[in-house]
Amino acid sequence: MSTNHNRTTASSATRGMFYVHSAPSALCPHVEWALGGVLGVAVNLEWTPQPAQAGAYRAEFSWAGGVGTAAAVASALRGWNHLRFEITEEPSSGAEGARYSYTPELGIFHAVTGLHGDIMIPEDRLKAAVVKAALGDTTLPNEVDKLLGKAWDDELETFRYAGDGAPVRWLHQVV
């Protein structure tokens, strides 16, 4: 696992994890360049074969940077065909955490996360889901699944398990 330690002010500092779940070999250097462009440093990821998809590779990267770094990385990589990734940003002083998931088929999913990594659903979005369900447009479980990004989790789950020889994932904070 690679690590980046950018200098940031204490009030805007955060960190997170970047997971490339699958990328074809030709795309790997472009992912590194895009990530490095956002972080402002050269990035060399440790690519390993992705057992869930022939010819694809996976990588993990622990980063440190300013609040909003995860959003900037997700924006830089969204829309790339044949790429599946997730990036998380830990909550920091004055800022909630974030999780972005991307697949070519579904596009980007964003969720605000709390101190323990749980997805925090804003009140207005939850109220809108209840109203939609009450009007018969959908069911409440379907709307909650959308709010939690279940479709992204379902699609990425196969790729999250990397098989034997996968890098060890270290937690930044134990709760």
Secondary structure, 3 states (H helix, E strand, C coil): CEECCCCCCCCCEEEEEEEEEEEEHHHHHHHHHHHHHHHCCCCCCCCEECCCCCCEEEEEEEEEEECCHHHHHHHHHCCCCCCEEEEEECCECCECEEEEEEECCCEEEEEEECCCCCEECCHHHHHHHHHHHHCCCCCHHHHHHHHHCHHHHHHHHHHHCCCCCCCCCCCCCCC
